[in-house]
Amino acid sequence: QVQLVESGGGLVQAGGSLRLSCAASGRTYSVYAMGWFRQAPGKAREFVAAITWSRGVTYYEDSVKGRFTISRDNAKNMVYLQTSSLMSEDTAVYYCAARSGSVSAAQIMDVQLYNYWGQGTQITVSS
């Protein structure tokens, strides 16, 4: 089992920034990739960004490219999502997720393939 705890959400004005953190514990040696997903009210959970645990290869959803940065600190078992230029459309609950076992680059954005999830942290962007 892998346990995930997010922090860092909040209320921010449009154009602002927030840094989300995700602390992983448990069987982290089994993790292949870590991802951030988000879910707005009435919408499906969607991919935001992912990073492979060992090599640090990153992936982003098109609408956040250039605005969000995912990073990890393997020694601390932490994953971060630095957000900037936030827009009202970014308002959602943001979830940290972990994937045990390798997946292809095409699959790494698939919400169904992540085994472990945090409880979520809310980002609200006011315009």
C-alpha positions as CSV (number, residue, x, y, z in Angstrom):
1,Q,0.0,0.0,0.0
2,V,1.0,3.6,-0.7
3,Q,-0.5,6.4,1.3
4,L,-0.7,9.9,-0.1
5,V,-1.5,13.2,1.6
6,E,-1.9,16.4,-0.3
7,S,-1.5,19.9,1.0
8,G,-1.2,23.5,-0.3
9,G,-4.6,24.2,-1.8
10,G,-6.5,27.4,-1.1
11,L,-8.2,30.5,-2.5
12,V,-6.2,32.6,-5.0
13,Q,-6.9,35.4,-7.4
14,A,-6.7,34.8,-11.1
15,G,-3.1,35.1,-12.2
16,G,-1.8,33.9,-8.9
17,S,0.2,30.9,-8.0
18,L,0.0,28.0,-5.5
19,R,2.3,25.1,-4.8
20,L,0.7,21.8,-4.0
21,S,2.6,19.1,-2.1
22,C,2.0,15.4,-1.9
23,A,3.7,13.3,0.8
24,A,4.0,9.6,-0.1
25,S,4.5,6.8,2.5
26,G,4.4,3.1,2.6
27,R,5.5,0.9,-0.3
28,T,6.9,3.8,-2.3
29,Y,9.6,1.6,-3.7
30,S,6.8,0.1,-5.9
31,V,5.8,3.4,-7.4
32,Y,6.5,3.9,-11.1
33,A,4.9,7.3,-11.6
34,M,3.1,10.0,-9.6
35,G,0.4,12.1,-11.0
36,W,-1.8,15.1,-10.3
37,F,-5.4,15.0,-11.3
38,R,-8.3,17.4,-10.8
39,Q,-12.0,17.3,-10.6
40,A,-14.3,20.2,-10.9
41,P,-18.0,20.1,-9.8
42,G,-20.1,18.1,-12.1
43,K,-17.1,17.0,-14.2
44,A,-15.0,13.9,-14.5
45,R,-11.6,13.6,-12.9
46,E,-9.0,14.7,-15.4
47,F,-5.3,14.4,-15.8
48,V,-3.1,17.4,-15.0
49,A,0.5,16.2,-14.8
50,A,2.6,13.2,-14.1
51,I,6.2,12.4,-13.4
52,T,8.1,9.1,-13.4
53,W,9.5,8.3,-10.1
54,S,13.0,7.1,-11.1
55,R,13.8,9.2,-14.2
56,G,11.7,12.2,-13.6
57,V,10.2,12.3,-17.0
58,T,7.2,14.7,-17.0
59,Y,3.9,14.9,-18.8
60,Y,1.3,17.6,-18.9
61,E,-2.2,18.2,-20.0
62,D,-2.2,20.7,-22.8
63,S,-4.1,23.5,-20.9
64,V,-1.5,23.6,-18.1
65,K,1.7,23.4,-20.2
66,G,3.8,26.4,-19.4
67,R,1.8,27.3,-16.3
68,F,2.2,24.2,-14.1
69,T,5.4,22.3,-13.2
70,I,5.5,18.9,-11.6
71,S,8.6,17.8,-9.6
72,R,9.6,15.2,-7.1
73,D,12.0,14.8,-4.3
74,N,12.8,11.1,-4.1
75,A,14.7,11.4,-0.8
76,K,11.7,12.9,0.9
77,N,9.1,10.9,-1.0
78,M,7.4,14.2,-2.0
79,V,5.8,15.3,-5.3
80,Y,5.0,18.9,-6.0
81,L,2.8,20.8,-8.4
82,Q,3.8,24.4,-8.8
83,T,0.9,26.3,-10.4
84,S,1.1,29.8,-11.9
85,S,-1.1,32.1,-14.0
86,L,-4.1,30.4,-12.5
87,M,-7.4,30.9,-14.2
88,S,-11.0,30.3,-13.0
89,E,-11.0,27.1,-15.1
90,D,-8.4,25.7,-12.8
91,T,-10.8,25.7,-9.9
92,A,-11.1,22.1,-8.8
93,V,-10.2,19.5,-6.2
94,Y,-6.6,18.4,-7.0
95,Y,-5.7,14.8,-6.3
96,C,-2.3,13.2,-6.0
97,A,-2.1,9.7,-7.3
98,A,0.5,6.9,-7.5
99,R,0.9,4.2,-10.1
100,S,2.6,0.9,-9.1
101,G,4.0,-0.9,-12.1
102,S,5.2,0.6,-15.4
103,V,2.9,2.0,-18.0
104,S,3.5,3.5,-21.4
105,A,3.8,7.2,-22.1
106,A,0.3,7.0,-23.7
107,Q,-1.1,5.3,-20.6
108,I,0.4,7.6,-17.9
109,M,-2.4,10.1,-18.3
110,D,-5.1,7.5,-17.8
111,V,-6.9,8.1,-14.5
112,Q,-8.0,4.4,-14.3
113,L,-4.5,3.1,-14.2
114,Y,-3.5,4.8,-10.9
115,N,-3.6,2.5,-7.9
116,Y,-3.5,4.9,-5.0
117,W,-5.1,8.3,-4.3
118,G,-4.9,11.1,-1.8
119,Q,-7.9,12.8,-0.3
120,G,-7.6,15.9,-2.5
121,T,-7.0,19.5,-1.9
122,Q,-9.1,22.4,-3.2
123,I,-7.9,25.2,-5.4
124,T,-10.4,28.0,-5.9
125,V,-9.4,30.7,-8.3
126,S,-11.4,33.9,-8.0
127,S,-11.7,36.2,-11.0
